[in-house]
Amino acid sequence: MHPAQNIGQPRLANFQAANFQAANFRTANFQVANFRVAKLRMPPLQYDSC
């Protein structure tokens, strides 16, 4: 790509990368929350054996 045409591209790439990281972070938080909820819902015997 010609340098002049390329000026807007790095910013767009950074924006997409930031969005991707934010989505991954939300997914990770969601999984952690689900894991905690699942642990709370487990019967005491299963909970202790973990």
mmCIF entry with sequence, helices, sheets and N, C-alpha, C, O atoms, coordinates in Angstrom:
data_MODEL
# 
_entry.id   MODEL 
# 
_entity.id                         1 
_entity.type                       polymer 
_entity.pdbx_number_of_molecules   1 
# 
_entity_poly.entity_id                      1 
_entity_poly.type                           'polypeptide(L)' 
_entity_poly.nstd_linkage                   no 
_entity_poly.nstd_monomer                   no 
_entity_poly.pdbx_seq_one_letter_code       MHPAQNIGQPRLANFQAANFQAANFRTANFQVANFRVAKLRMPPLQYDSC 
_entity_poly.pdbx_seq_one_letter_code_can   MHPAQNIGQPRLANFQAANFQAANFRTANFQVANFRVAKLRMPPLQYDSC 
_entity_poly.pdbx_strand_id                 A 
# 
loop_
_entity_poly_seq.entity_id 
_entity_poly_seq.num 
_entity_poly_seq.mon_id 
_entity_poly_seq.hetero 
1 1  MET n 
1 2  HIS n 
1 3  PRO n 
1 4  ALA n 
1 5  GLN n 
1 6  ASN n 
1 7  ILE n 
1 8  GLY n 
1 9  GLN n 
1 10 PRO n 
1 11 ARG n 
1 12 LEU n 
1 13 ALA n 
1 14 ASN n 
1 15 PHE n 
1 16 GLN n 
1 17 ALA n 
1 18 ALA n 
1 19 ASN n 
1 20 PHE n 
1 21 GLN n 
1 22 ALA n 
1 23 ALA n 
1 24 ASN n 
1 25 PHE n 
1 26 ARG n 
1 27 THR n 
1 28 ALA n 
1 29 ASN n 
1 30 PHE n 
1 31 GLN n 
1 32 VAL n 
1 33 ALA n 
1 34 ASN n 
1 35 PHE n 
1 36 ARG n 
1 37 VAL n 
1 38 ALA n 
1 39 LYS n 
1 40 LEU n 
1 41 ARG n 
1 42 MET n 
1 43 PRO n 
1 44 PRO n 
1 45 LEU n 
1 46 GLN n 
1 47 TYR n 
1 48 ASP n 
1 49 SER n 
1 50 CYS n 
# 
_struct_asym.id          A 
_struct_asym.entity_id   1 
# 
loop_
_struct_conf.conf_type_id 
_struct_conf.id 
_struct_conf.pdbx_PDB_helix_id 
_struct_conf.beg_label_comp_id 
_struct_conf.beg_label_asym_id 
_struct_conf.beg_label_seq_id 
_struct_conf.pdbx_beg_PDB_ins_code 
_struct_conf.end_label_comp_id 
_struct_conf.end_label_asym_id 
_struct_conf.end_label_seq_id 
_struct_conf.pdbx_end_PDB_ins_code 
_struct_conf.beg_auth_comp_id 
_struct_conf.beg_auth_asym_id 
_struct_conf.beg_auth_seq_id 
_struct_conf.end_auth_comp_id 
_struct_conf.end_auth_asym_id 
_struct_conf.end_auth_seq_id 
_struct_conf.pdbx_PDB_helix_class 
_struct_conf.details 
_struct_conf.pdbx_PDB_helix_length 
HELX_P HELX_P1 AA1 GLN A 9  ? ARG A 41 ? GLN A 9  ARG A 41 1 ? 33 
HELX_P HELX_P2 AA2 PRO A 44 ? SER A 49 ? PRO A 44 SER A 49 1 ? 6  
# 
_struct_conf_type.id          HELX_P 
_struct_conf_type.criteria    ? 
_struct_conf_type.reference   ? 
# 
loop_
_atom_site.group_PDB 
_atom_site.id 
_atom_site.type_symbol 
_atom_site.label_atom_id 
_atom_site.label_alt_id 
_atom_site.label_comp_id 
_atom_site.label_asym_id 
_atom_site.label_entity_id 
_atom_site.label_seq_id 
_atom_site.pdbx_PDB_ins_code 
_atom_site.Cartn_x 
_atom_site.Cartn_y 
_atom_site.Cartn_z 
_atom_site.occupancy 
_atom_site.B_iso_or_equiv 
_atom_site.pdbx_formal_charge 
_atom_site.auth_seq_id 
_atom_site.auth_comp_id 
_atom_site.auth_asym_id 
_atom_site.auth_atom_id 
_atom_site.pdbx_PDB_model_num 
ATOM 1   N N  . MET A 1 1  ? 0.838   -1.195  0.000  1.00 0.00 ? 1  MET A N  1 
ATOM 2   C CA . MET A 1 1  ? 0.000   0.000   0.000  1.00 0.00 ? 1  MET A CA 1 
ATOM 3   C C  . MET A 1 1  ? 0.878   1.251   0.000  1.00 0.00 ? 1  MET A C  1 
ATOM 4   O O  . MET A 1 1  ? 1.941   1.276   0.620  1.00 0.00 ? 1  MET A O  1 
ATOM 5   N N  . HIS A 1 2  ? 0.424   2.280   -0.697 1.00 0.00 ? 2  HIS A N  1 
ATOM 6   C CA . HIS A 1 2  ? 1.175   3.535   -0.756 1.00 0.00 ? 2  HIS A CA 1 
ATOM 7   C C  . HIS A 1 2  ? 1.139   4.218   0.608  1.00 0.00 ? 2  HIS A C  1 
ATOM 8   O O  . HIS A 1 2  ? 0.090   4.241   1.251  1.00 0.00 ? 2  HIS A O  1 
ATOM 9   N N  . PRO A 1 3  ? 2.274   4.779   1.067  1.00 0.00 ? 3  PRO A N  1 
ATOM 10  C CA . PRO A 1 3  ? 2.334   5.418   2.385  1.00 0.00 ? 3  PRO A CA 1 
ATOM 11  C C  . PRO A 1 3  ? 1.214   6.435   2.628  1.00 0.00 ? 3  PRO A C  1 
ATOM 12  O O  . PRO A 1 3  ? 0.667   6.506   3.728  1.00 0.00 ? 3  PRO A O  1 
ATOM 13  N N  . ALA A 1 4  ? 0.873   7.222   1.599  1.00 0.00 ? 4  ALA A N  1 
ATOM 14  C CA . ALA A 1 4  ? -0.166  8.246   1.749  1.00 0.00 ? 4  ALA A CA 1 
ATOM 15  C C  . ALA A 1 4  ? -1.526  7.607   2.022  1.00 0.00 ? 4  ALA A C  1 
ATOM 16  O O  . ALA A 1 4  ? -2.332  8.155   2.773  1.00 0.00 ? 4  ALA A O  1 
ATOM 17  N N  . GLN A 1 5  ? -1.775  6.468   1.422  1.00 0.00 ? 5  GLN A N  1 
ATOM 18  C CA . GLN A 1 5  ? -3.050  5.770   1.612  1.00 0.00 ? 5  GLN A CA 1 
ATOM 19  C C  . GLN A 1 5  ? -3.076  5.051   2.962  1.00 0.00 ? 5  GLN A C  1 
ATOM 20  O O  . GLN A 1 5  ? -4.138  4.695   3.474  1.00 0.00 ? 5  GLN A O  1 
ATOM 21  N N  . ASN A 1 6  ? -1.913  4.851   3.510  1.00 0.00 ? 6  ASN A N  1 
ATOM 22  C CA . ASN A 1 6  ? -1.762  4.023   4.704  1.00 0.00 ? 6  ASN A CA 1 
ATOM 23  C C  . ASN A 1 6  ? -1.965  4.795   6.009  1.00 0.00 ? 6  ASN A C  1 
ATOM 24  O O  . ASN A 1 6  ? -2.012  4.194   7.082  1.00 0.00 ? 6  ASN A O  1 
ATOM 25  N N  . ILE A 1 7  ? -2.084  6.115   5.924  1.00 0.00 ? 7  ILE A N  1 
ATOM 26  C CA . ILE A 1 7  ? -2.124  6.956   7.131  1.00 0.00 ? 7  ILE A CA 1 
ATOM 27  C C  . ILE A 1 7  ? -3.268  6.572   8.075  1.00 0.00 ? 7  ILE A C  1 
ATOM 28  O O  . ILE A 1 7  ? -3.071  6.483   9.287  1.00 0.00 ? 7  ILE A O  1 
ATOM 29  N N  . GLY A 1 8  ? -4.452  6.348   7.521  1.00 0.00 ? 8  GLY A N  1 
ATOM 30  C CA . GLY A 1 8  ? -5.602  6.029   8.357  1.00 0.00 ? 8  GLY A CA 1 
ATOM 31  C C  . GLY A 1 8  ? -5.641  4.601   8.857  1.00 0.00 ? 8  GLY A C  1 
ATOM 32  O O  . GLY A 1 8  ? -6.404  4.289   9.771  1.00 0.00 ? 8  GLY A O  1 
ATOM 33  N N  . GLN A 1 9  ? -4.839  3.730   8.278  1.00 0.00 ? 9  GLN A N  1 
ATOM 34  C CA . GLN A 1 9  ? -4.933  2.307   8.588  1.00 0.00 ? 9  GLN A CA 1 
ATOM 35  C C  . GLN A 1 9  ? -4.447  1.915   9.988  1.00 0.00 ? 9  GLN A C  1 
ATOM 36  O O  . GLN A 1 9  ? -5.143  1.163   10.670 1.00 0.00 ? 9  GLN A O  1 
ATOM 37  N N  . PRO A 1 10 ? -3.276  2.394   10.449 1.00 0.00 ? 10 PRO A N  1 
ATOM 38  C CA . PRO A 1 10 ? -2.810  1.973   11.775 1.00 0.00 ? 10 PRO A CA 1 
ATOM 39  C C  . PRO A 1 10 ? -3.807  2.312   12.882 1.00 0.00 ? 10 PRO A C  1 
ATOM 40  O O  . PRO A 1 10 ? -3.994  1.529   13.813 1.00 0.00 ? 10 PRO A O  1 
ATOM 41  N N  . ARG A 1 11 ? -4.445  3.477   12.780 1.00 0.00 ? 11 ARG A N  1 
ATOM 42  C CA . ARG A 1 11 ? -5.407  3.889   13.796 1.00 0.00 ? 11 ARG A CA 1 
ATOM 43  C C  . ARG A 1 11 ? -6.599  2.932   13.807 1.00 0.00 ? 11 ARG A C  1 
ATOM 44  O O  . ARG A 1 11 ? -7.078  2.535   14.869 1.00 0.00 ? 11 ARG A O  1 
ATOM 45  N N  . LEU A 1 12 ? -7.064  2.572   12.629 1.00 0.00 ? 12 LEU A N  1 
ATOM 46  C CA . LEU A 1 12 ? -8.178  1.634   12.513 1.00 0.00 ? 12 LEU A CA 1 
ATOM 47  C C  . LEU A 1 12 ? -7.782  0.278   13.089 1.00 0.00 ? 12 LEU A C  1 
ATOM 48  O O  . LEU A 1 12 ? -8.564  -0.356  13.797 1.00 0.00 ? 12 LEU A O  1 
ATOM 49  N N  . ALA A 1 13 ? -6.573  -0.157  12.785 1.00 0.00 ? 13 ALA A N  1 
ATOM 50  C CA . ALA A 1 13 ? -6.085  -1.438  13.296 1.00 0.00 ? 13 ALA A CA 1 
ATOM 51  C C  . ALA A 1 13 ? -6.007  -1.412  14.823 1.00 0.00 ? 13 ALA A C  1 
ATOM 52  O O  . ALA A 1 13 ? -6.386  -2.379  15.483 1.00 0.00 ? 13 ALA A O  1 
ATOM 53  N N  . ASN A 1 14 ? -5.518  -0.307  15.381 1.00 0.00 ? 14 ASN A N  1 
ATOM 54  C CA . ASN A 1 14 ? -5.428  -0.169  16.842 1.00 0.00 ? 14 ASN A CA 1 
ATOM 55  C C  . ASN A 1 14 ? -6.807  -0.193  17.473 1.00 0.00 ? 14 ASN A C  1 
ATOM 56  O O  . ASN A 1 14 ? -7.010  -0.799  18.526 1.00 0.00 ? 14 ASN A O  1 
ATOM 57  N N  . PHE A 1 15 ? -7.754  0.471   16.822 1.00 0.00 ? 15 PHE A N  1 
ATOM 58  C CA . PHE A 1 15 ? -9.126  0.520   17.323 1.00 0.00 ? 15 PHE A CA 1 
ATOM 59  C C  . PHE A 1 15 ? -9.730  -0.878  17.341 1.00 0.00 ? 15 PHE A C  1 
ATOM 60  O O  . PHE A 1 15 ? -10.380 -1.273  18.309 1.00 0.00 ? 15 PHE A O  1 
ATOM 61  N N  . GLN A 1 16 ? -9.510  -1.620  16.263 1.00 0.00 ? 16 GLN A N  1 
ATOM 62  C CA . GLN A 1 16 ? -10.031 -2.984  16.178 1.00 0.00 ? 16 GLN A CA 1 
ATOM 63  C C  . GLN A 1 16 ? -9.369  -3.876  17.221 1.00 0.00 ? 16 GLN A C  1 
ATOM 64  O O  . GLN A 1 16 ? -10.028 -4.714  17.836 1.00 0.00 ? 16 GLN A O  1 
ATOM 65  N N  . ALA A 1 17 ? -8.079  -3.697  17.417 1.00 0.00 ? 17 ALA A N  1 
ATOM 66  C CA . ALA A 1 17 ? -7.352  -4.483  18.418 1.00 0.00 ? 17 ALA A CA 1 
ATOM 67  C C  . ALA A 1 17 ? -7.881  -4.173  19.821 1.00 0.00 ? 17 ALA A C  1 
ATOM 68  O O  . ALA A 1 17 ? -8.060  -5.078  20.636 1.00 0.00 ? 17 ALA A O  1 
ATOM 69  N N  . ALA A 1 18 ? -8.127  -2.900  20.093 1.00 0.00 ? 18 ALA A N  1 
ATOM 70  C CA . ALA A 1 18 ? -8.656  -2.499  21.400 1.00 0.00 ? 18 ALA A CA 1 
ATOM 71  C C  . ALA A 1 18 ? -10.041 -3.101  21.618 1.00 0.00 ? 18 ALA A C  1 
ATOM 72  O O  . ALA A 1 18 ? -10.350 -3.585  22.707 1.00 0.00 ? 18 ALA A O  1 
ATOM 73  N N  . ASN A 1 19 ? -10.870 -3.068  20.581 1.00 0.00 ? 19 ASN A N  1 
ATOM 74  C CA . ASN A 1 19 ? -12.212 -3.658  20.679 1.00 0.00 ? 19 ASN A CA 1 
ATOM 75  C C  . ASN A 1 19 ? -12.120 -5.152  20.931 1.00 0.00 ? 19 ASN A C  1 
ATOM 76  O O  . ASN A 1 19 ? -12.877 -5.705  21.729 1.00 0.00 ? 19 ASN A O  1 
ATOM 77  N N  . PHE A 1 20 ? -11.192 -5.801  20.248 1.00 0.00 ? 20 PHE A N  1 
ATOM 78  C CA . PHE A 1 20 ? -11.000 -7.243  20.390 1.00 0.00 ? 20 PHE A CA 1 
ATOM 79  C C  . PHE A 1 20 ? -10.561 -7.580  21.817 1.00 0.00 ? 20 PHE A C  1 
ATOM 80  O O  . PHE A 1 20 ? -11.057 -8.535  22.415 1.00 0.00 ? 20 PHE A O  1 
ATOM 81  N N  . GLN A 1 21 ? -9.642  -6.802  22.349 1.00 0.00 ? 21 GLN A N  1 
ATOM 82  C CA . GLN A 1 21 ? -9.160  -7.019  23.717 1.00 0.00 ? 21 GLN A CA 1 
ATOM 83  C C  . GLN A 1 21 ? -10.277 -6.772  24.724 1.00 0.00 ? 21 GLN A C  1 
ATOM 84  O O  . GLN A 1 21 ? -10.403 -7.501  25.708 1.00 0.00 ? 21 GLN A O  1 
ATOM 85  N N  . ALA A 1 22 ? -11.089 -5.745  24.478 1.00 0.00 ? 22 ALA A N  1 
ATOM 86  C CA . ALA A 1 22 ? -12.214 -5.451  25.369 1.00 0.00 ? 22 ALA A CA 1 
ATOM 87  C C  . ALA A 1 22 ? -13.210 -6.606  25.351 1.00 0.00 ? 22 ALA A C  1 
ATOM 88  O O  . ALA A 1 22 ? -13.741 -6.996  26.391 1.00 0.00 ? 22 ALA A O  1 
ATOM 89  N N  . ALA A 1 23 ? -13.457 -7.145  24.166 1.00 0.00 ? 23 ALA A N  1 
ATOM 90  C CA . ALA A 1 23 ? -14.377 -8.278  24.040 1.00 0.00 ? 23 ALA A CA 1 
ATOM 91  C C  . ALA A 1 23 ? -13.822 -9.502  24.766 1.00 0.00 ? 23 ALA A C  1 
ATOM 92  O O  . ALA A 1 23 ? -14.564 -10.215 25.442 1.00 0.00 ? 23 ALA A O  1 
ATOM 93  N N  . ASN A 1 24 ? -12.520 -9.745  24.629 1.00 0.00 ? 24 ASN A N  1 
ATOM 94  C CA . ASN A 1 24 ? -11.878 -10.874 25.316 1.00 0.00 ? 24 ASN A CA 1 
ATOM 95  C C  . ASN A 1 24 ? -11.955 -10.702 26.824 1.00 0.00 ? 24 ASN A C  1 
ATOM 96  O O  . ASN A 1 24 ? -12.195 -11.662 27.557 1.00 0.00 ? 24 ASN A O  1 
ATOM 97  N N  . PHE A 1 25 ? -11.749 -9.474  27.281 1.00 0.00 ? 25 PHE A N  1 
ATOM 98  C CA . PHE A 1 25 ? -11.786 -9.169  28.713 1.00 0.00 ? 25 PHE A CA 1 
ATOM 99  C C  . PHE A 1 25 ? -13.189 -9.422  29.265 1.00 0.00 ? 25 PHE A C  1 
ATOM 100 O O  . PHE A 1 25 ? -13.352 -10.001 30.338 1.00 0.00 ? 25 PHE A O  1 
ATOM 101 N N  . ARG A 1 26 ? -14.211 -8.973  28.505 1.00 0.00 ? 26 ARG A N  1 
ATOM 102 C CA . ARG A 1 26 ? -15.598 -9.199  28.935 1.00 0.00 ? 26 ARG A CA 1 
ATOM 103 C C  . ARG A 1 26 ? -15.914 -10.682 28.964 1.00 0.00 ? 26 ARG A C  1 
ATOM 104 O O  . ARG A 1 26 ? -16.573 -11.170 29.882 1.00 0.00 ? 26 ARG A O  1 
ATOM 105 N N  . THR A 1 27 ? -15.439 -11.396 27.949 1.00 0.00 ? 27 THR A N  1 
ATOM 106 C CA . THR A 1 27 ? -15.680 -12.844 27.886 1.00 0.00 ? 27 THR A CA 1 
ATOM 107 C C  . THR A 1 27 ? -15.029 -13.531 29.084 1.00 0.00 ? 27 THR A C  1 
ATOM 108 O O  . THR A 1 27 ? -15.635 -14.400 29.712 1.00 0.00 ? 27 THR A O  1 
ATOM 109 N N  . ALA A 1 28 ? -13.800 -13.144 29.397 1.00 0.00 ? 28 ALA A N  1 
ATOM 110 C CA . ALA A 1 28 ? -13.086 -13.729 30.536 1.00 0.00 ? 28 ALA A CA 1 
ATOM 111 C C  . ALA A 1 28 ? -13.826 -13.431 31.841 1.00 0.00 ? 28 ALA A C  1 
ATOM 112 O O  . ALA A 1 28 ? -13.988 -14.314 32.682 1.00 0.00 ? 28 ALA A O  1 
ATOM 113 N N  . ASN A 1 29 ? -14.271 -12.186 32.006 1.00 0.00 ? 29 ASN A N  1 
ATOM 114 C CA . ASN A 1 29 ? -15.019 -11.811 33.216 1.00 0.00 ? 29 ASN A CA 1 
ATOM 115 C C  . ASN A 1 29 ? -16.309 -12.606 33.320 1.00 0.00 ? 29 ASN A C  1 
ATOM 116 O O  . ASN A 1 29 ? -16.694 -13.046 34.403 1.00 0.00 ? 29 ASN A O  1 
ATOM 117 N N  . PHE A 1 30 ? -16.971 -12.785 32.188 1.00 0.00 ? 30 PHE A N  1 
ATOM 118 C CA . PHE A 1 30 ? -18.229 -13.525 32.140 1.00 0.00 ? 30 PHE A CA 1 
ATOM 119 C C  . PHE A 1 30 ? -18.001 -14.978 32.548 1.00 0.00 ? 30 PHE A C  1 
ATOM 120 O O  . PHE A 1 30 ? -18.789 -15.549 33.302 1.00 0.00 ? 30 PHE A O  1 
ATOM 121 N N  . GLN A 1 31 ? -16.921 -15.569 32.047 1.00 0.00 ? 31 GLN A N  1 
ATOM 122 C CA . GLN A 1 31 ? -16.599 -16.958 32.380 1.00 0.00 ? 31 GLN A CA 1 
ATOM 123 C C  . GLN A 1 31 ? -16.256 -17.090 33.865 1.00 0.00 ? 31 GLN A C  1 
ATOM 124 O O  . GLN A 1 31 ? -16.664 -18.055 34.512 1.00 0.00 ? 31 GLN A O  1 
ATOM 125 N N  . VAL A 1 32 ? -15.523 -16.140 34.397 1.00 0.00 ? 32 VAL A N  1 
ATOM 126 C CA . VAL A 1 32 ? -15.181 -16.156 35.827 1.00 0.00 ? 32 VAL A CA 1 
ATOM 127 C C  . VAL A 1 32 ? -16.450 -16.044 36.664 1.00 0.00 ? 32 VAL A C  1 
ATOM 128 O O  . VAL A 1 32 ? -16.613 -16.761 37.651 1.00 0.00 ? 32 VAL A O  1 
ATOM 129 N N  . ALA A 1 33 ? -17.353 -15.140 36.267 1.00 0.00 ? 33 ALA A N  1 
ATOM 130 C CA . ALA A 1 33 ? -18.620 -14.971 36.988 1.00 0.00 ? 33 ALA A CA 1 
ATOM 131 C C  . ALA A 1 33 ? -19.440 -16.254 36.923 1.00 0.00 ? 33 ALA A C  1 
ATOM 132 O O  . ALA A 1 33 ? -20.019 -16.671 37.926 1.00 0.00 ? 33 ALA A O  1 
ATOM 133 N N  . ASN A 1 34 ? -19.494 -16.878 35.757 1.00 0.00 ? 34 ASN A N  1 
ATOM 134 C CA . ASN A 1 34 ? -20.239 -18.129 35.598 1.00 0.00 ? 34 ASN A CA 1 
ATOM 135 C C  . ASN A 1 34 ? -19.641 -19.226 36.464 1.00 0.00 ? 34 ASN A C  1 
ATOM 136 O O  . ASN A 1 34 ? -20.369 -20.021 37.059 1.00 0.00 ? 34 ASN A O  1 
ATOM 137 N N  . PHE A 1 35 ? -18.321 -19.269 36.536 1.00 0.00 ? 35 PHE A N  1 
ATOM 138 C CA . PHE A 1 35 ? -17.624 -20.269 37.343 1.00 0.00 ? 35 PHE A CA 1 
ATOM 139 C C  . PHE A 1 35 ? -17.975 -20.090 38.823 1.00 0.00 ? 35 PHE A C  1 
ATOM 140 O O  . PHE A 1 35 ? -18.222 -21.065 39.533 1.00 0.00 ? 35 PHE A O  1 
ATOM 141 N N  . ARG A 1 36 ? -17.992 -18.838 39.277 1.00 0.00 ? 36 ARG A N  1 
ATOM 142 C CA . ARG A 1 36 ? -18.334 -18.550 40.681 1.00 0.00 ? 36 ARG A CA 1 
ATOM 143 C C  . ARG A 1 36 ? -19.771 -18.947 40.975 1.00 0.00 ? 36 ARG A C  1 
ATOM 144 O O  . ARG A 1 36 ? -20.060 -19.526 42.022 1.00 0.00 ? 36 ARG A O  1 
ATOM 145 N N  . VAL A 1 37 ? -20.670 -18.635 40.053 1.00 0.00 ? 37 VAL A N  1 
ATOM 146 C CA . VAL A 1 37 ? -22.084 -18.989 40.227 1.00 0.00 ? 37 VAL A CA 1 
ATOM 147 C C  . VAL A 1 37 ? -22.227 -20.509 40.270 1.00 0.00 ? 37 VAL A C  1 
ATOM 148 O O  . VAL A 1 37 ? -22.956 -21.048 41.103 1.00 0.00 ? 37 VAL A O  1 
ATOM 149 N N  . ALA A 1 38 ? -21.530 -21.193 39.371 1.00 0.00 ? 38 ALA A N  1 
ATOM 150 C CA . ALA A 1 38 ? -21.587 -22.657 39.323 1.00 0.00 ? 38 ALA A CA 1 
ATOM 151 C C  . ALA A 1 38 ? -21.080 -23.249 40.641 1.00 0.00 ? 38 ALA A C  1 
ATOM 152 O O  . ALA A 1 38 ? -21.661 -24.205 41.153 1.00 0.00 ? 38 ALA A O  1 
ATOM 153 N N  . LYS A 1 39 ? -20.013 -22.692 41.184 1.00 0.00 ? 39 LYS A N  1 
ATOM 154 C CA . LYS A 1 39 ? -19.465 -23.180 42.460 1.00 0.00 ? 39 LYS A CA 1 
ATOM 155 C C  . LYS A 1 39 ? -20.462 -22.969 43.592 1.00 0.00 ? 39 LYS A C  1 
ATOM 156 O O  . LYS A 1 39 ? -20.628 -23.831 44.454 1.00 0.00 ? 39 LYS A O  1 
ATOM 157 N N  . LEU A 1 40 ? -21.120 -21.823 43.582 1.00 0.00 ? 40 LEU A N  1 
ATOM 158 C CA . LEU A 1 40 ? -22.107 -21.525 44.628 1.00 0.00 ? 40 LEU A CA 1 
ATOM 159 C C  . LEU A 1 40 ? -23.287 -22.491 44.558 1.00 0.00 ? 40 LEU A C  1 
ATOM 160 O O  . LEU A 1 40 ? -23.871 -22.849 45.581 1.00 0.00 ? 40 LEU A O  1 
ATOM 161 N N  . ARG A 1 41 ? -23.625 -22.903 43.346 1.00 0.00 ? 41 ARG A N  1 
ATOM 162 C CA . ARG A 1 41 ? -24.783 -23.778 43.152 1.00 0.00 ? 41 ARG A CA 1 
ATOM 163 C C  . ARG A 1 41 ? -24.468 -25.247 43.412 1.00 0.00 ? 41 ARG A C  1 
ATOM 164 O O  . ARG A 1 41 ? -25.377 -26.067 43.541 1.00 0.00 ? 41 ARG A O  1 
ATOM 165 N N  . MET A 1 42 ? -23.193 -25.576 43.489 1.00 0.00 ? 42 MET A N  1 
ATOM 166 C CA . MET A 1 42 ? -22.798 -26.970 43.715 1.00 0.00 ? 42 MET A CA 1 
ATOM 167 C C  . MET A 1 42 ? -23.195 -27.428 45.117 1.00 0.00 ? 42 MET A C  1 
ATOM 168 O O  . MET A 1 42 ? -23.144 -26.645 46.066 1.00 0.00 ? 42 MET A O  1 
ATOM 169 N N  . PRO A 1 43 ? -23.589 -28.687 45.247 1.00 0.00 ? 43 PRO A N  1 
ATOM 170 C CA . PRO A 1 43 ? -23.834 -29.245 46.583 1.00 0.00 ? 43 PRO A CA 1 
ATOM 171 C C  . PRO A 1 43 ? -22.531 -29.232 47.396 1.00 0.00 ? 43 PRO A C  1 
ATOM 172 O O  . PRO A 1 43 ? -21.451 -29.319 46.811 1.00 0.00 ? 43 PRO A O  1 
ATOM 173 N N  . PRO A 1 44 ? -22.606 -29.126 48.718 1.00 0.00 ? 44 PRO A N  1 
ATOM 174 C CA . PRO A 1 44 ? -21.412 -29.022 49.571 1.00 0.00 ? 44 PRO A CA 1 
ATOM 175 C C  . PRO A 1 44 ? -20.375 -30.127 49.336 1.00 0.00 ? 44 PRO A C  1 
ATOM 176 O O  . PRO A 1 44 ? -19.173 -29.861 49.356 1.00 0.00 ? 44 PRO A O  1 
ATOM 177 N N  . LEU A 1 45 ? -20.831 -31.362 49.114 1.00 0.00 ? 45 LEU A N  1 
ATOM 178 C CA . LEU A 1 45 ? -19.893 -32.467 48.910 1.00 0.00 ? 45 LEU A CA 1 
ATOM 179 C C  . LEU A 1 45 ? -19.025 -32.251 47.677 1.00 0.00 ? 45 LEU A C  1 
ATOM 180 O O  . LEU A 1 45 ? -17.810 -32.446 47.726 1.00 0.00 ? 45 LEU A O  1 
ATOM 181 N N  . GLN A 1 46 ? -19.644 -31.852 46.579 1.00 0.00 ? 46 GLN A N  1 
ATOM 182 C CA . GLN A 1 46 ? -18.884 -31.583 45.353 1.00 0.00 ? 46 GLN A CA 1 
ATOM 183 C C  . GLN A 1 46 ? -17.979 -30.370 45.544 1.00 0.00 ? 46 GLN A C  1 
ATOM 184 O O  . GLN A 1 46 ? -16.849 -30.340 45.057 1.00 0.00 ? 46 GLN A O  1 
ATOM 185 N N  . TYR A 1 47 ? -18.484 -29.387 46.249 1.00 0.00 ? 47 TYR A N  1 
ATOM 186 C CA . TYR A 1 47 ? -17.728 -28.160 46.493 1.00 0.00 ? 47 TYR A CA 1 
ATOM 187 C C  . TYR A 1 47 ? -16.439 -28.475 47.252 1.00 0.00 ? 47 TYR A C  1 
ATOM 188 O O  . TYR A 1 47 ? -15.374 -27.956 46.919 1.00 0.00 ? 47 TYR A O  1 
ATOM 189 N N  . ASP A 1 48 ? -16.543 -29.328 48.273 1.00 0.00 ? 48 ASP A N  1 
ATOM 190 C CA . ASP A 1 48 ? -15.383 -29.683 49.090 1.00 0.00 ? 48 ASP A CA 1 
ATOM 191 C C  . ASP A 1 48 ? -14.358 -30.504 48.319 1.00 0.00 ? 48 ASP A C  1 
ATOM 192 O O  . ASP A 1 48 ? -13.159 -30.406 48.581 1.00 0.00 ? 48 ASP A O  1 
ATOM 193 N N  . SER A 1 49 ? -14.820 -31.305 47.378 1.00 0.00 ? 49 SER A N  1 
ATOM 194 C CA . SER A 1 49 ? -13.906 -32.185 46.647 1.00 0.00 ? 49 SER A CA 1 
ATOM 195 C C  . SER A 1 49 ? -13.114 -31.436 45.574 1.00 0.00 ? 49 SER A C  1 
ATOM 196 O O  . SER A 1 49 ? -12.166 -31.983 45.012 1.00 0.00 ? 49 SER A O  1 
ATOM 197 N N  . CYS A 1 50 ? -13.494 -30.198 45.288 1.00 0.00 ? 50 CYS A N  1 
ATOM 198 C CA . CYS A 1 50 ? -12.812 -29.426 44.249 1.00 0.00 ? 50 CYS A CA 1 
ATOM 199 C C  . CYS A 1 50 ? -11.393 -29.053 44.679 1.00 0.00 ? 50 CYS A C  1 
ATOM 200 O O  . CYS A 1 50 ? -10.671 -28.400 43.926 1.00 0.00 ? 50 CYS A O  1 
# 
